[in-house]
Amino acid sequence: MERSHGKHDMKKLFVSAGLAAISAMTLHADEYAPDFTAMDATKPWSVSGTLRGFYDDNYTTSPNGHKAGSAGFEFSPQVSLIMPLEQTEFGLRYTYGLYYYQQRENQGSDPIDQTHDVDLWVDHAFTQATEGKIQDTFISSQDPQLTSAGNIFPYRVQGNNIQNIGTISLQHEFSELISASLSYQNTWVDYQNNTFTSAANPSPAALLNSDSHGATVTLNYIYLPDLTFTLSYTFNWTYYTANEPIGFDYFDGGIVYNTLTGLPLQFYSQNRDLMSHSVTVGAKYSATENLSIIAQAGITYNDNYNLASFDTQDSGSLQPAATVAATYTYLPGDYVQVGLTEASIPVATSNPNVINGSLTLYQQATILYATVNHQITPKLTGSLTGNYQYATYVGGNDDGSGQSFFGMGLNLAYAFNPWFSADVGYNLYYLSSTPALPGYSRNVGYASVTASF
């Protein structure tokens, strides 16, 4: 995933429009808060620290009626190092998060959550026409995050849950009008929580631990100085690594048994292995100096090629693929960003159909997001963000039904000077329930101070 080469927004709700799909696993009180510790361009390094107090009325992401609220605090230091050379730029950024929950202390359980977020990149211009990039993002955390790429597991999971995304890309300009890019991305997902695993109650690790390989080639044609057309092809291969049972085979309401062994027939993690092929066409349009639009639309063929031998459901299906994003900067520091993503993403349930035994394979997600950032005074900035995800199950007992995940954040930040700032904010999260997965609501209020140098 391509990142800006200044200090990035700390776990904000949305990634920048048009970036590659990625599902991070972090959501804490700072998620909607803007970053007021931008790196000083005169030095290659930056150090900052945020101290935040918060109240979270559902830190366990439990169903309504079973909520557990807690006051707490967060300490989040960050170190960044950027080394720009003549043709090469090296960058490293590390963010640590420590979160203390008073209610867990009162209950005699471990009150501390810890997160780690590491970004590493190398950009190199081989010639004026050819540029290469190597990027890696490592995240270890417990909570979910709403992003423009979709959320695959919208619940808190205890443990050092890891996601690592590595990307290699190469761009080349053949002429003033035609250019192309080639990229490879590897995504490794590893949930530590694999306790009480059974076919009837699979763990997050059994359902979601995976290794994904994706390759994309894109051709760009500059039709006008402000209008570029694109044609892209993406191949993705995801295989699930846990090798654990995730569901029973059913027929007419009863579990099916092996006639030779007498044991029930079970689905395993790898039965949801997926190969996909996506083709999209699109355009990039700079309507004015202040307004830019990116739009891509196409189709994806998904092939769950490794279904169990006893599974009779179709392994292949066609799904829409789309990305639309627009950014309007109406004043310096003031902007509006809106976007839509349509994509196939992993699903946090297997829930086989009790009549024909078909397995839940993945979910087709539509994500809408928007953010408004307004500089009220030279030192006071307000922001309002929102994200809505509607995901439809493909296969299984809930085939065709969907689940909604909504998030909204309001933040006010005051910069006393370039080195010290404070902010207050409120976040709301709402997950609708389905027969397979419970819903919940969550409210988080916070206030923080940030120092940087």
N, C-alpha and C positions, 0 to 999 in steps of 0.2 A: 504494500500500500504506500503510495507516494505521500510524503509528509513535507510540510514547509520546513525550511531550514533555520527558522528562528525558534524561540522557545514555544512549544506547542501549547494549546489550550488543554488544561489538566482535566482529562476524563470528561470532556463536555458531552452533552447529549448527542450531538450530531458530528459526523465527520464531514469534511468539505465535499461539496457537490461533485459528483462524477468520479469519486475515488472507487477503487476496487472493493468488492463486497468483503466484509470482515465482521465477525461477531465476537466482540470482546466480552469479558466476563466480569466487568467491574461496574458497580453502581454504589456510590456513597454520597454523602451530603454535598460534596463539592461538584457533583456532576454537571450541574447547570451553571455554575459560577464562572464568570469570565476571568481571564488571566491578566493581572496587572503587574507582572514582573518580567516584562519583555527584556531580552538580552541587550546590553549596551553594545552597539555595533563597533565600538572602538577597542573591544577586548574579545579574545577568543573563548572566554569562559564566563559562566554565570552561576550563581548560587542563590537559592531562595528557600524560604520556609514559610509554611502556613500553619497557623494554630486556629482550630475551629471548634466551637461548641455547638451541639445540635441536640434536637429531640426527634426521635424516630418512633412513630406510633405502631410500627409493624416491622421491626428489624429482622424478624424471622421469616418474612413474606408468607405468613400463615393465612388460611382462609378467614374471612370475616366471622367474628364470633369466637375466634381462637387467637386473636392478636396478642402480641407481647410488645409493649412499648418500653422505651428506655431513653434516658438522657445519656450523653456521652461527649467525648471530645476526640478530635482528630489532630494528629501532627503529621505534616507531609512536607519533608524537605525534597529539594530537587537540585541536581547538578547537571550542567550542560557544558559541553566542550565542542567548539566548531573550529576547524583548521582549514581556512581557504588558502589554497596554493594557486599557482598559475593556471593549471589545467585540471586540478583535482580538489575536491572538498571532502574532508573527513568530519563526521559528526557523531557524537555520543551524548545520550541523555538518559539519566536515571532518576526515577521518582519512587520514593518510598512512602508508604502510607501505614500509619499506626492508628487503629480505631479502638477506643475504649467504650464499653457498654456497661453502665452502672447496674442495670437490671440483672445481667449475667453474673456480676460480682455478688449481688444480693442472693442469688440462687446457688452460689458456691461453684459455679462453672467458670471456665476460662473467659475472662471479659475482653480479651484482646483479639482483634483481627489484624492481619498484616497483609499488605499488598506490595508487589514489586512490578515496576514497569520500566523496561529498558528499550531504548531506540538506538539503532546503530545504522549509519549509512555511509556510503562512499560514492561520490559522483565523479566521473572522469570524462573529459572531452578529448576524444582521440584525435579528432580533426574538427574543423568548423562545421562539418556536416554530420558527424557521428558522435553520439554521447552514450555512455553506459552508466548504469546505476546498480548498486547492490544495497539492499535494505533489509533490516531484520527488526521485528518487534516481538518482545517477550513480555508476557503478562502472567502474573500469578495472583489470584484473588479468590473471593468467595461469592460475590454478588453479581447479579445480571446487569446488563447495560442496554438501554435502548439506543440503537444506531440507525443510520439510513440504510444499512445493509441487512437489518433484521436481527431478531433475538431468537435463539434456538432453545434456551432453557431459562424461563423467566422466574427462577426461584433462587434463594440463597442456598449454597452448597458448602458445608463445612469442609475445610481442608485446603491444601495448596493446589488449587486447580489451575492448570497451566494451558496457555495457548501461545504458540510460537508461529509467527508468520514471516517467512523469508522470501524475498523477491529479487530476481535478476532481470534487468530489462536493457534493451538496446534500441536506440532511435537513430534513424539515418534519413537525411534529406537527399533524395535523388536529383531534385531540381528545385527551382523556386516555387513550383506548384505541387510537387508530389513528394510525400515522405511516408515512411513506414516505421512501425515499432514491433518488436518481438519481446515477449516477457514470459517468465516462468515463475510460478508462485507455489510454495509448499506451506501447508497449514497443518500444524500438529496440535491436537486437542487431547488433553489428559486430565480427567477428573479423578481426584484422589479418592472420592467417596465411592467405594464399591462394596460396602458392608450390606448384609442381609440380601444378597443377590439371589434371586430365584426367577424362574420363568414367569411366575404370577406377579412378582414385584421387582422388576429389574432396576438396578441402580443407575444413576447418571453415567457412571463409567461404562456399564454394559451397553447403554443406549447410544452414547455419544463419543466415546473415545475413538479417535480416527486419525488417519493420515491422508491428506488430500494433495494431489498434484494437478496444477492447472497451467495450461499454456495458451497464450493469446497472441494472435497476429492481427495488426490493424493497418489499413491503408488509408492515408489522408490525402485529399485533393482540395487545394485552395481554389475555389471557384471565383471568389471575389476577395478583396483584402480583408473583409469582415465576415466572410462566410466560407466555412470549410466543411466538406462532406467526408464521412468516414464509413468504412466497411470493415467489420471485425468478425473473426472466427475464434471461438474458445473451446478447447477440449479440457474436460475435468474428470479426474478419476479419484474417487473417495473410497477407501476401504476402512472398515471398522476393526479395531485392533484388540478389543477386550476378549473375544472368543468366549462369551458368557451367554447363558440362556436369557432370552428376552420375551418369550411367549409360547403358549401351547397352540397346537393345531386343533381346530374345532370342526365339527360337522353337525348341523341340525341341533345346536345348543349343547352338545356334549364334547368332551375332550376325546381326541382320536388316539388310539393306542397301537403300538407296533405289534402285529400279530405273532411275530417270532419271539420277541423279548418280553412282551407284556408291559413295556414301559411307555409312557406318553410321548407322542411326537412333539418335539420342541423346535422353535426357531432360535437361532443364535445371532450374535452381533453381526457377523459377516454376511448374513443373509440379506442385509440391506446395502451391501456394496453397490456403488453407483458409478456408471460412466455416463457422461453427458456431452452433447455437442450443441453449441449455440452459435447462431449467425445473427448479427444485428447490422442495421444501417442507421446512420445518424447524421447530425449536423452540429456544428459549433458556430454560433452567431453572436457577434458583438454588435448589438443594435445601436448602442451609443457608447461613449466612453464610460458611462456609469452602469450600463445594463448588458449582461452577458447571459446567454442561454445555451444549454447543452441538451440535446435530445437524441436518444437512441431507442430503437424498437426492433424486435425480431422474435425468434422462436428458439426454443430449447427442446432437444430430444433427450429424455432421460431413460436410461436402460439399467434396471436393477437386475444385472446379469447373473447374480449368485443366489437366487432364491432357492429355498429348500426343494428337494426333489418331489416332495408331496404337495407343494404349493402350486395351485393351478391358475393363479391370477396372472394377468398380462404383466410382463416385465418392463415393457416399453410404453412411454406416453409422451405426448407433445404438450408443452407448456409455453405461455408467453414470457418474453423477457423484455424489460424496458428500463430506461433511466432518463428522467427529465429533471433538470435543475436550472434554476434562474437566480441570479444575484443582482440586486439593484443597490448601488451606493448613491444615496440621495444627498449626502453631505459628507465631508471628511470625517471618518469614524462612525458614520451612521449608515446602516445597511439593512436590507431585507433579503432573506434567502428562503426559497421554497423549493421543494423537490418531491419526486416520486420515484420509487424503485419497485420493480416487479421481478421476482426471482424465486427459484426453488431453493429451499434451505433445509437442513436436517431438522428432525422432529424429536421431541423429548418423551414420546410415548410409542409403544409398539401396538398395544391393544388390538389383538387379532379379532376378526369378525367371528362371532359365535355361531353363525350359520354356515359359512363356507370356509372359514379359516384363513382368509386373506389377511396379510400383514400390513400395518401402517408403515409406508415406505419413506415418505418425506412430507413436507408441507409447502404449499405454494403461497408465498407471502406478498402482500401489497403494503408498502410502507409510504406514508405521507409524513413530511416533516417541514417545519418552518421555524425561522428565528428572526427576531427583530432586535437590533442593537442601536440604542440612541444615546448620544452624548447630551445629557440634560444641561450640564454646565461644563466648563473646561475640566473640572475635576470629578464630576459626578456622572456616572454612566448607568443606564438601565437596560436590562435585556429581558425579553420574553421568548420562551422556546416551547415548542410542542412537537410531539411525535405520536403517530398512530399507526399501529401494525395490525392488519387483519390477515390471519394465516389459515388456509384451508387444508385439512388433512387429505392426503392421497392414499387410498387403501385403508384397510382395517375396519373396525366396528363403527368408526365415526367418519367414514369416507364421505367427502363433500361438505361436512360441517366445519365450522370455523371458530377461532378464538381471537378476541381483540385484546391488544395491549396498548395502553395509552399512558403517555407521560407529559407533564407540563412543568415548567419552571419559571419563576420570577426572581430577578436578582437586581440589587442596587449596590454599586461599588463606588467607593470614594478614594481617589488617589491623593494623599497628602503631599507627596513629592514622588520623584521617580523611584524611590527606594522603599516607600512604605505606603500601604493601602489597607482598606477595611471594606468588608461587604456583608450584607444580610440577604437572606433569600428564603424561598419556600418552594418545595418540590412536591408534586402529586403524581402517584402512579396508580393505575387501575388495570387489573387483569380480569377478563370475564371468565366464567367457569364453563367447562364442558364435561360430559360424562367421563372423559379420560383424565382431565386435569382440573384441579380446583382453582378458583379465582380468588382475588384478594384486592384490597385497597391499601395504600400506604401514603402517609403524610410525613414530610420531613421539613423542619424549620432549622435555620442555622445562622450563625454570625461568626465572622472570622477576621483575622488580621494576617497580613502577608508582608514579610520583609525580604528584600533582595539586594544583592550587590554583585 
